[in-house]
Amino acid sequence: MGREPDGDPWEVAAAVAGVLEVIDTLTSLKVDLFMAGGTPLDRDALDRRVATVSADVERPLYVHTPEDVLLQKLRWYRRGGEVPDRQWRDVIGIVRVRDWTAATSPTARRCSA
């Protein structure tokens, strides 16, 4: 059995779970930070990441595109035996939001049947 790392929470997250949960105690905002994997899909997702800016933070925060989040959720769903759970509900939610955004975008092209 492997040794559990001690010390830095980043090292523990990377070695044990691959995720670090960060909670802002003032707002109760929770963010999960996932360690990058070594697959081609993981590398491509990092290449496609999008910089977001906030007035409260000096540097940009990089986030994955909704499509890359969807792909990761599908990977986790498959690894979990495709049992209906949180991952599948999240996938459905992402698709619904993307469909609504595309349908209501002023630049969306309308197709006639």
Buried (B, 14 or more C-beta within 10 A) or exposed (E): EEEEBEEEEEEBBBEEEEEBEEEEEEEEEEEEEBEEBEEEEBEEBEEEBEEEEEEEEEEEEEEBEBEBBBBBBBBBBEEEEEEEEEBBEBBEEBEEEEEEEEEEEEEEEEEEE
